[in-house]
């Protein structure tokens, strides 16, 4: 009986270890925004000509919005398609001084959707 209990305990520990490894692999498998220009929380002396979004892996950019500090949508001239890319460049119209929020949605190859946002300010 004692031998069966020890064997069960060993199996339980092995299964727990494998579960932890699988959970951490799946956590790191998801795509993330590797860099963005303008940078998050940056203060710019002049307005940006474009927003550049660079991801850790190929994604489809499904939506991108630029909002002013009142939450109003700033019209962007960006054509969406289903191309998988790591880097996207979005032209920016004239911006007044103030805080702006970039709100984006992507879909990665595995079908996982991600929504993110960050802000920057123009002086």
Beta strands, then each sheet from edge to edge (+ up, - down):
strand 1: 33-37
strand 2: 42-44
strand 3: 50-68
strand 4: 73-74
strand 5: 85-91
strand 6: 98-108
strand 7: 113-122
sheet 1: 1+ 3- 4+
sheet 2: 1+ 3- 5+
sheet 3: 1+ 3- 6+ 7- 2-
end
